[in-house]
Amino acid sequence: MSNAGSEHAAAGFDPLRPTLMRVAYRMLGSVADAEDVVQEAFIRWMRADRSAVREPAAFLRRTVTRLCLDQLKSARRQRETYVGPWLPDPVVEEDEVEDVTLPMMLVLERLSPLERAAFLLHDVFGLGFEEVAAAIQREPAACRQLAARARTHVRQARPRFKVEKQRGLELAEAFFAASRSGDMKALGAMLTADVSAHADGGGKRPAAAEVVLGFDAVMQQYERVAAWLRKHGSTLVRVGFVNGLPGFVTLEADGELQTTALDIEDGKIAAIYVMRNPDKLRHLH
């Protein structure tokens, strides 16, 4: 292939890369794995007989989806031996992302790979079932059933409450201040009665081995955390949206980054998601 042909092919791929990354990340929950999948799709695109490809975007979505399905088979085995609660890699943005928030990604994690692919491609990315069928190599009718089953699981999970952007960021800042200073009265006023706290250390950094459930247990945990942080320090790096939820990035005393995301229900914090696994925070440096 001529250099001009290669440059033209690469130039055609670049505008599609962000969408392909969104598909791959929402399928896999890992930024590094999504980047690997998109790079492999790029290599296949460069080798393909592109003169036979009528719709490059559809061709590349199919390629990325199939690569993700292959990846999920091995990812599932890895999750079975994962130390402590598993959370998706944190993606930090200035604005709220509506389509797939952190709680929904945890619901998707419980679906089969094919259910996840059908739901994401149809319900989130708006593709017709003919294209979904081509991507996952199943009949359109089967894809409809897969998406419908996934939709039922998503609906059964706790519903998503819309939070006004500024209010969400204010709550995140207030939670940071109270949890670091040890102002337990202020902290308690922000939490729902059935609040849960999820921390992913991946066995690489200290984190609760299981999800902490209920107001009293979460308060006790944060009382211990605050006492330690008052001694060792925690620096706020930025406030924003972590996987679509209000939250913040901090630099902790061990020199590592940490993200905290808050699921807010009726103005109170219903779930706290803390990412401490350094492997999943590398892309934020």
PEDACOR-V640291 format. One record per pair of residues at least 6 apart in sequence whose C-alpha atoms are under 6 Angstrom apart, sorted by the first residue. I is the first residue (numbers start at 0). J is the second residue. D is the distance in whole Angstrom. If there is no record, write none. Layout:
((I:J:D) (I:J:D))
This chain:
((23:33:5) (24:30:6) (24:33:5) (28:87:5) (28:88:6) (29:88:5) (61:134:4) (82:201:5) (82:202:5) (83:208:5) (83:209:6) (84:199:5) (85:199:6) (88:279:5) (89:241:6) (89:242:6) (90:241:6) (90:242:5) (91:240:6) (91:241:5) (92:239:6) (92:240:5) (93:239:5) (95:240:6) (95:243:5) (96:243:5) (100:242:5) (100:243:5) (101:242:5) (107:115:6) (114:145:5) (114:146:6) (114:149:6) (117:142:6) (117:146:5) (118:146:5) (120:126:6) (128:139:5) (129:139:6) (132:138:5) (132:139:5) (160:264:6) (167:245:5) (168:245:6) (171:246:5) (177:186:5) (178:225:6) (179:225:5) (181:225:5) (189:267:5) (189:268:6) (190:267:5) (190:268:5) (191:267:6) (191:268:6) (191:269:5) (192:214:5) (193:213:5) (193:214:6) (194:213:5) (194:214:6) (194:269:4) (194:270:5) (195:211:6) (195:212:5) (195:213:6) (195:270:5) (196:210:6) (196:211:5) (196:270:6) (196:271:5) (197:210:5) (197:272:5) (198:206:6) (198:272:6) (198:273:5) (198:274:6) (199:274:5) (199:275:6) (199:276:6) (200:206:5) (200:275:5) (200:276:4) (201:276:5) (231:252:6) (232:252:6) (233:250:6) (233:251:5) (234:249:5) (234:250:5) (235:249:5) (236:248:5) (236:249:5) (237:247:6) (237:248:5) (238:246:6) (238:247:4) (239:246:6) (239:247:6) (240:246:5) (241:260:6) (244:260:6) (244:261:6) (245:260:6) (245:261:6) (246:259:5) (246:260:4) (246:261:6) (247:258:6) (247:259:5) (248:257:6) (248:258:4) (249:256:6) (249:257:5) (250:256:5) (257:274:6) (257:275:5) (258:273:6) (258:274:5) (259:272:6) (259:273:4) (260:271:6) (260:272:5) (261:270:6) (261:271:5) (262:268:6) (262:269:6) (262:270:5) (263:269:6))
